[in-house]
Amino acid sequence: MEESDSQKRGVSVNRIEILEKLRDFAAEGMKNNDPSHDFSHIQRVVSLSLRLADELPRADLFLTEAIALLHDVCDDKLAFYNAADGIEKLLQKLEVPKDEQKFILDGIGSVSFRKQPKQPKDAPIEVQIVQDADRIDAIGAVGVARAFAFSGHKGYPVGTAEPGSTIRHFEEKLLLLYDLLNTEAAKKLAARRAEFLQLFYREFLTEIGEG
């Protein structure tokens, strides 16, 4: 039987089965979210995380993928935000070692932009990778699409000076993300996306008469 990609990466069959259960849990939890934070976002973050982990071999692939799969399930702005107890119970049911349970739970609580100031510079490499992957998915063309999808879902204005408008969100968060990336591998991967984001932002301001 041909090995899966995960097996080729050195993840045991048992842990692949655990990741499949976590993936099912995340897919169920994200299904009622708006398009900016649906399960396709999770899939992209997982893919980006594993791509970054290829260049950072000291990262534990199982822990990296587990955090990537679950990183948005408990976000308080999303539909399934009260799932923390469910995650802990699932990890226990799947007999994930207790130290790894804690690592995963701490990791998913450390990824978001809002929690960045509280995170130590020496955060575990697995957390740094997932945080970078999540931020990469927030810039570039996909990031632009997600920003406007979220604003449309919330009914926020598009291009005004009001706090909370989509274009102000670029200034308050999206345009800052590239400089907040943790790893050189992420910066290399995100460089083109960051350039596109800047170009879009400048063009948008020009078109609304602010450029």
C-alpha positions in Angstrom: 0.0 0.0 0.0 1.3 3.4 -0.9 2.2 5.7 2.0 0.1 8.8 2.5 1.8 12.2 2.5 1.5 12.3 6.3 3.2 8.9 6.7 6.0 10.1 4.4 6.4 13.1 6.7 7.0 10.7 9.6 3.6 10.8 11.3 2.5 7.4 12.6 -0.7 5.7 11.4 -2.3 6.1 14.8 -1.6 9.9 14.8 -2.9 10.2 11.3 -6.2 8.6 12.5 -6.3 11.2 15.4 -5.7 14.0 12.9 -8.6 12.7 10.8 -10.9 12.9 13.9 -9.7 16.4 14.6 -10.3 17.3 11.0 -13.9 16.0 11.2 -14.5 17.9 14.4 -13.2 21.2 12.9 -15.2 20.7 9.7 -18.4 20.3 11.8 -17.5 23.2 14.0 -16.8 25.6 11.1 -19.7 24.7 8.9 -22.0 27.6 10.0 -19.3 30.3 9.8 -19.3 33.0 7.1 -16.9 32.4 4.1 -14.0 34.3 5.7 -13.7 31.7 8.4 -15.1 28.5 6.9 -13.4 25.1 6.7 -11.6 26.1 3.5 -9.7 28.6 5.6 -8.7 25.8 8.0 -7.6 23.6 5.0 -5.4 26.4 3.7 -3.8 27.1 7.1 -3.1 23.4 7.5 -1.5 23.3 4.0 0.6 26.4 4.6 1.6 25.1 8.1 2.9 21.9 6.7 4.7 23.7 3.9 6.4 25.9 6.4 7.2 22.9 8.6 9.0 21.3 5.7 11.6 24.1 6.0 11.7 23.9 9.8 12.3 20.3 10.5 12.5 20.7 14.3 8.8 21.3 14.3 6.6 18.3 15.4 4.3 17.7 12.5 1.5 16.1 14.5 1.3 19.0 16.9 1.6 21.6 14.1 -1.3 20.0 12.2 -3.4 19.6 15.2 -3.1 23.2 16.2 -3.7 24.3 12.6 -6.9 22.2 12.4 -8.3 23.6 15.6 -7.0 27.1 15.8 -10.2 28.9 14.8 -12.8 26.5 16.3 -12.9 28.5 19.6 -12.6 32.0 18.2 -15.2 34.1 20.0 -16.3 35.9 16.9 -17.4 32.7 15.2 -20.3 30.3 15.4 -18.7 27.5 17.4 -16.6 29.5 19.8 -17.7 27.7 22.9 -16.2 24.4 21.8 -13.1 24.4 24.1 -14.6 21.8 26.4 -15.4 19.7 23.3 -11.9 19.8 22.1 -10.4 18.8 25.4 -12.9 15.9 25.7 -12.1 14.8 22.2 -8.3 14.9 22.8 -8.9 12.8 26.0 -11.1 10.3 24.1 -8.5 9.9 21.4 -5.9 9.2 24.2 -3.6 12.0 23.2 -0.9 12.2 25.9 -1.8 14.8 28.6 1.3 16.9 27.9 0.4 17.1 24.2 -3.3 17.9 25.1 -2.0 20.9 27.0 0.4 21.9 24.3 -2.4 21.8 21.7 -4.9 23.7 23.8 -2.3 26.3 24.7 -1.3 26.5 21.1 -4.8 27.2 19.7 -5.2 29.9 22.3 -2.0 31.6 21.1 -2.5 32.0 17.3 -4.8 35.0 16.9 -3.7 38.5 16.1 -5.4 39.9 19.1 -3.3 37.8 21.5 0.0 38.6 19.8 1.2 41.1 22.4 0.8 38.5 25.1 2.9 35.9 23.4 6.6 35.4 24.3 9.2 35.7 21.5 10.3 32.2 22.2 6.9 30.6 21.6 7.1 27.0 20.4 8.0 26.7 16.8 4.7 24.8 16.1 2.8 27.8 17.4 4.9 30.2 15.4 4.3 28.2 12.2 0.5 28.1 12.6 0.4 31.7 13.5 2.4 32.5 10.4 0.2 30.3 8.2 -3.0 32.0 9.6 -1.5 35.4 8.9 -0.4 34.5 5.4 -4.0 33.5 4.6 -5.1 37.0 5.7 -3.0 38.8 3.1 -2.8 38.7 -0.7 -5.8 38.1 -2.9 -7.4 35.5 -0.6 -7.0 37.9 2.4 -8.7 40.7 0.5 -11.6 38.4 -0.4 -11.9 37.2 3.2 -11.9 40.8 4.6 -14.8 41.8 2.4 -16.6 38.6 3.0 -16.4 39.1 6.8 -17.5 42.8 6.5 -20.4 41.8 4.3 -21.5 39.2 6.8 -21.3 41.7 9.6 -22.8 44.6 7.6 -19.7 46.8 8.1 -19.1 49.8 5.7 -16.6 49.3 3.0 -14.5 52.4 2.4 -15.3 55.0 4.9 -13.3 56.6 7.7 -15.6 54.9 10.3 -13.9 52.5 12.8 -14.7 49.0 11.7 -14.9 49.7 8.0 -13.2 47.2 5.7 -10.5 49.6 4.5 -9.7 50.7 8.1 -9.3 47.0 8.9 -6.5 46.9 6.4 -4.7 49.7 8.3 -5.4 48.3 11.7 -4.5 44.7 11.0 -3.9 43.3 7.5 -1.1 45.7 6.5 0.7 45.0 9.7 0.8 41.2 9.4 3.8 40.7 7.1 6.1 42.5 9.6 4.7 40.3 12.4 5.5 37.0 10.8 7.7 34.9 13.0 9.8 32.9 10.5 12.0 33.7 7.5 10.3 30.9 5.7 6.9 32.6 6.1 8.3 36.0 5.0 9.6 34.5 1.9 6.3 32.7 1.1 4.2 35.8 1.9 6.3 38.5 0.1 4.3 38.5 -3.1 1.0 38.5 -1.2 2.1 41.5 0.9 3.0 43.4 -2.2 -0.4 42.7 -3.7 -2.1 43.8 -0.5 -0.3 47.1 -0.6 -1.1 47.6 -4.2 -4.8 46.9 -3.7 -5.0 49.2 -0.7 -3.4 52.1 -2.5 -5.7 51.6 -5.6 -8.7 51.4 -3.3 -7.9 54.7 -1.6 -7.3 56.3 -5.0 -10.7 55.2 -6.3 -12.6 56.5 -3.2 -10.7 59.8 -3.4 -8.4 59.3 -0.4 -5.3 58.4 -2.3 
